[in-house]
Amino acid sequence: MAFNGTWKLDRNENYEKFMGKKGINVVKRKLPAHDNLKLRITQGNKFTVKESSTFPTIEIIFELGVTFNYSLPDGTEISGAWALEGDKLVGKFKRLDNGNALNTVREITGGEMVQTYTYSVKPKRIFKKE
């Protein structure tokens, strides 16, 4: 699958505004611009996504279509599931604190993995394959 491999964050678009909409304080909003984020994605019977950065490393293991709970690096608790829709990896989640939808789409475009969030704004995180 095209998502397999290691992806290094190249740039953010509107991500700080997105963090503000989620209620993240000003100091924490600045951190993702300097976190040196890498995602290592492997797919077997389950997906494994290892997020490594200057902050704690997180490993997420999930099956497509199976609901799970997860804590984002900023502390936001969510519940939901990932699915493949064509060649897109689509995550449909809800925040546990307020029930608001927090959806994510990962797709490969022009050799980059573009991760788009939907949460009243549509920020993007663009990754280059290593």
CORGI-V783541 format. One record per run of one state. SS is the DSSP state (alpha for helix, beta for strand, coil for the rest). FROM is the first residue (numbers start at 1). LEN is the number of residues. If there is no record, write none. Layout:
SS&FROM&LEN + SS&FROM&LEN
//
This chain:
coil&1&4 + beta&5&9 + coil&14&1 + alpha&15&7 + coil&22&4 + alpha&26&9 + coil&35&3 + beta&38&6 + coil&44&3 + beta&47&6 + coil&53&5 + beta&58&5 + coil&63&5 + beta&68&4 + coil&72&5 + beta&77&9 + coil&86&2 + beta&88&8 + coil&96&5 + beta&101&9 + coil&110&2 + beta&112&7 + coil&119&5 + beta&124&6 + coil&130&1
//
